[in-house]
Amino acid sequence: MRANWLARIDMHSPDRRRCCSCRALAVVTSVVDLAELGLRWHDQCRECMIVGIRLNWAAGRPVGGRYRVTL
């Protein structure tokens, strides 16, 4: 599953995904483990990624996991 990350966010890929929140083109992806659903992709655009990082920082929560980014 983790080997397919580049096709999800590469600007030249025909399989490029959209942001899970706002549907803009994704530039970052990560794998999250959701209870009862297992591992899932979490694709985000730049703006939603930054908002998420700022919200976690303000709440005192570290940003977990590893992001794969292409800009």
The 8 nearest C-alpha neighbors of each residue, nearest first, counted from 0:
[[1, 2, 3, 4, 30, 38, 40, 39],
 [0, 2, 3, 4, 30, 29, 40, 5],
 [1, 3, 0, 4, 5, 6, 7, 67],
 [4, 2, 1, 5, 6, 0, 7, 8],
 [3, 5, 7, 6, 2, 1, 28, 8],
 [6, 4, 7, 8, 9, 3, 2, 67],
 [7, 5, 9, 12, 4, 8, 3, 14],
 [6, 8, 15, 16, 5, 4, 14, 9],
 [9, 7, 26, 15, 5, 25, 6, 16],
 [10, 8, 12, 11, 6, 5, 7, 15],
 [9, 11, 12, 8, 15, 69, 26, 70],
 [12, 10, 9, 13, 15, 6, 8, 14],
 [11, 13, 14, 9, 15, 6, 10, 7],
 [12, 14, 15, 11, 6, 10, 9, 7],
 [15, 13, 12, 6, 7, 16, 8, 9],
 [16, 14, 7, 8, 12, 13, 6, 9],
 [17, 15, 7, 25, 8, 14, 24, 18],
 [16, 18, 24, 25, 22, 23, 19, 42],
 [17, 19, 43, 22, 25, 42, 44, 23],
 [18, 20, 42, 43, 22, 21, 17, 41],
 [21, 19, 18, 22, 43, 47, 23, 44],
 [20, 22, 23, 18, 19, 47, 44, 17],
 [23, 21, 18, 17, 20, 19, 24, 25],
 [24, 22, 18, 17, 21, 44, 25, 43],
 [25, 23, 17, 44, 18, 16, 22, 26],
 [24, 26, 44, 43, 17, 18, 8, 42],
 [27, 25, 8, 44, 69, 68, 70, 45],
 [28, 26, 68, 43, 67, 25, 42, 8],
 [29, 27, 42, 67, 41, 66, 43, 68],
 [28, 30, 66, 41, 40, 67, 31, 65],
 [29, 31, 40, 39, 41, 38, 32, 28],
 [32, 30, 39, 38, 33, 40, 29, 41],
 [31, 33, 38, 37, 39, 34, 30, 36],
 [34, 32, 37, 36, 31, 38, 35, 39],
 [33, 35, 36, 37, 32, 38, 31, 39],
 [34, 36, 37, 33, 32, 38, 39, 31],
 [37, 35, 33, 34, 38, 32, 39, 31],
 [38, 36, 33, 32, 35, 34, 39, 31],
 [37, 39, 32, 31, 33, 30, 36, 40],
 [40, 38, 31, 30, 32, 37, 41, 33],
 [39, 41, 30, 29, 42, 31, 28, 38],
 [40, 42, 29, 28, 30, 39, 43, 31],
 [43, 41, 28, 18, 19, 25, 27, 40],
 [44, 42, 18, 25, 27, 48, 19, 47],
 [43, 45, 25, 26, 18, 47, 46, 24],
 [46, 44, 48, 47, 26, 49, 43, 27],
 [45, 47, 49, 48, 44, 50, 43, 51],
 [48, 46, 50, 49, 44, 45, 43, 51],
 [47, 49, 51, 45, 46, 50, 43, 44],
 [50, 48, 52, 46, 51, 47, 53, 45],
 [51, 49, 47, 53, 52, 48, 54, 46],
 [50, 52, 54, 48, 49, 53, 47, 55],
 [51, 53, 49, 55, 50, 54, 56, 48],
 [52, 54, 56, 50, 51, 55, 57, 49],
 [55, 53, 51, 57, 56, 52, 50, 58],
 [54, 56, 60, 58, 52, 53, 57, 59],
 [55, 57, 53, 59, 58, 54, 60, 52],
 [58, 56, 54, 59, 55, 53, 60, 52],
 [59, 57, 55, 56, 60, 54, 53, 61],
 [58, 60, 56, 57, 55, 61, 54, 62],
 [61, 59, 55, 58, 56, 62, 57, 54],
 [62, 60, 63, 55, 56, 59, 52, 58],
 [61, 63, 60, 52, 55, 64, 56, 65],
 [64, 62, 61, 65, 60, 66, 31, 55],
 [65, 63, 66, 62, 29, 30, 31, 61],
 [64, 66, 29, 67, 63, 30, 62, 28],
 [65, 67, 29, 28, 68, 27, 64, 30],
 [66, 68, 28, 27, 29, 65, 69, 4],
 [69, 67, 27, 26, 66, 70, 28, 8],
 [68, 70, 26, 27, 9, 8, 67, 10],
 [69, 26, 68, 27, 10, 45, 9, 8]]
